[in-house]
Amino acid sequence: MISLIDKILRRDKQTLTYEKAKELAGHEDEAVRAELAQRDDVRPEILYFLAEDPSPRVRRLIAENRATPPHADLILARDDDQAVRGGLAEKISRLAPGMDPGEQDKIKRMAYEALEVLTNDQVTRVRQILAEALKDVAGAPPDVIRRLAFDTEIVVAGPILENSPVLTDADLLEIISQGTAQGRLSYISKRNRISANLSDAIAATGDEEAVALLLGNSSAQIREETLDSIVEHAERMEGWHAPLVRRPKLSKRAVSRLAHFVAANLIDVLAARRDLAPDVLDEVKRVVDERIDAGEKDLSALSEPAEDSTTPLEEAYAGAISLHTAGELTLGHVSKVMKASAAEPVLAALAVLAELPILAVQKAVLSKNQKGLISIAWKAGLTADIAEKIQASLLELNPDAILRGEAGNFPMSDDDMEWQFEFVCDLA
């Protein structure tokens, strides 16, 4: 399809010279100016001129154009139109790595100033676009990241608090010390590789949601004494029970305390753990017997000898918990068990890695919930390639029925997979 500018150039029998581009920048047809605003083969001064075009559409395209000079970006950062500033935020965030507030080069300094202006934008959506784009950029300017992390709007601060590798423990501890309003503590609890000191600070707040997320975060380092303290306050915090009974490296004291108040199905999880010493399991049985004697009828089945009542799925789940506790439930292990004929070890690995009840994973498979199964694999931290193999093996799909992404990516966006995963959880 021939562009408007190409048609004009053919009609006038010209090429896109500087003079012709200058003429087109003042063309009465907005579509012509918009097309010119997207090009990267025109002189910077032409793009600078278009940065003050009366059309918001043209200015937005100039804002998104990587060839636009930084002094034009500085003008656009203060544009009256939110969409223009939003487009600029998306572009300039890609240039953010390596930006330095002390930059001496005039051009680079102007680019940094434009970034600063956007960070302080009065419209939440503009700051949110910036935060989403910078959330996992390791080279983003630390002062910009801190400003976004301390933003009053959680839709801005949340992605940075959860993901940014630029934030230090000192930054995060400072944020925690200022209070847990608007759920920011919960975002911190979901970070990858939380240090023991940070875990101590989160646990000390007693925030029910944040501590539950911390306990369910397999990458969080939590000291034994901190776990013991959490267990002591856990009886009335029902949301802590399930992640606690699955938490690695529980002390005998913590296991015994949990056995006094968690529900029967979670007692089952404790009893199935392979990492607990025999004397600890004996203590669990003793406490269960006490609760039965006190009249808790739903625990009566647990007092009977297990004999051969364990199903292959339950056995696989217990084994997966043991491997996870030992740090051996890896991508390599999942790939290995997929080559075997039994489905149970794959279901168990998915359940443990995605922190789901194994029956939820089984339900997704039995209902042929293809997108749900992909979302479970994604949440489990598996690769898109392994997710394709899981579709083929567990759902018995033909190659042309498998949902595949491009270039090693998942076939759905993160937001779509998050929604699908929550849907699976709701059905569990």
Secondary structure, DSSP 8 states (H G I E B T S, - for coil): ---HHHHHHHHHT----HHHHHHHHT-S-HHHHHHHHT-SSS-HHHHHHHTT-S-HHHHHHHHH-TTS-HHHHHHHTT-S-HHHHHHHHHHHHHH-TT--TT--SHHHHHHHHHHHHHHT-SSHHHHHHHHHHHTT-TTS-HHHHHHHHT-SSHHHHHHHHHH-TT--HHHHHHHHHT--GGGHHHHHHTSSS--HHHHHHHHHHT-HHHHHHHHH-TT----HHHHHHHHHT-TT-HHHHHHHHT-SS--HHHHHHHHTTS-HHHHHHHHH-SSS-HHHHHHHHHHHHHHHHTT-GGGGGGGS--TT---HHHHHHHHHHHHHHTT---HHHHHHHHTSS-SHHHHHHHHHHHT--HHHHHHHHHTT-HHHHHHHHHHTT--HHHHHHHHHHHH---GGGS---STT--SS-HHHHHHHHHHHHHH-
